[in-house]
Amino acid sequence: AKVGDFERLQCAELLFVLGWPNRDAAAILGISEQAVANHKYFVVSKLKTAARDARLTDVSLPELTS
């Protein structure tokens, strides 16, 4: 695991599991809102790629990209 992986995991949990806004996740993790946005983009991109590679149909994740 890389150094930033745990931070990314914590961030993803706050955003996607608990539904926190970016600013609150940034505050609790002590990172910038831009860092949170970067983590969010990375995770959503990986999920979309995994869904495409799994050949899932009608892959739409609007709740993750808003």
Buried (B, 14 or more C-beta within 10 A) or exposed (E): EEEBEEBBEBBBEBBBEEEBEBEBBBEEBEBEBEBBBBBBEBBBEEBBEEBEEEEEEEEEEEEEEE
